[in-house]
Amino acid sequence: MATNGTALPPNHIENGRTFHGYHKGMYMYPCDEQEKDRMDIFHKLFLVARYEELHRVRLNPNQGPLRILDLGTGTGIWAIDMADKYTTAEVVGVDLANIQPARIPPNLRFRVPRDYESFWTLGEESWDFIHMRMGCGSVSSWQELYSNIFQHLKPGSGQMEQVEIDFTPRCDDNTLPHAPIVQWWQWLDDATNRASRPITYMQETRRMLEFQGFVDIEEKIIQLPLNPWPADPHLKDLGRWYNLGMIEGLEAMSLGPLTRVYRWPPEDVRRLVKEVKTAMCNKKYHVYNNMHIITARRPGT
């Protein structure tokens, strides 16, 4: 079931890609079939990176039915897996775009369109677990978002988990090329910052969570190779999935920021994307990004 009582405005086409019409222009990334494929590939990537683990926080369904909230649920694939795993839980996914499947588990609801940066009407102090994945690039105020998450978690036991990718190109053996991967990232970083929705991972995340009152803050970092260049079998497998996701998603990540902020012609963006794809598939470049898993708990009153 997908509803929040708001009529869905029509989608619109921009530079050959489909964007949702709710809060038109606010979100810089498309919501078409290609982008949905990319989201599902990244879901698989995260499962491979985490050895099939859906979440890092410890949940105890034996203490009563869990309430689980997924912010920016996308295709809803994580929420569906959680509803299947915790059949007695109430799972809710919220998103700007109505791109979730019609057939879902009976204990899952999608509330769309809903902007998690707008006023929340989701029940304060009522959630056991609030989850968010790849929010960088869609959030204008992390402090306000963390405040809302804190207020809506159950005091003493409510937990949050955030999963992000820091797309800053990294390399430990000096094989990192100066262009085009590095230049692409510098442009994307700058454009999204100018749009007030930085795709850059916030290195001060821990400090912001502490400021809001969270405790038991932990962060785990996993290296994601940009292609299967590592010798280690697990990292090689990670590289295959990450390369597939990035190749599928590079245009979607780049078109909105670079055409809207820099006013580049779309053909120039696509030319850059083609060059970056070629570099990302070159195993001579031992490049990786860092995946961050942040968990925290709301203390008792």
Order of alpha helices (4+ residues) and beta strands (2+ residues): beta-beta-alpha-beta-alpha-beta-beta-beta-alpha-beta-alpha-alpha-beta-alpha-alpha-beta
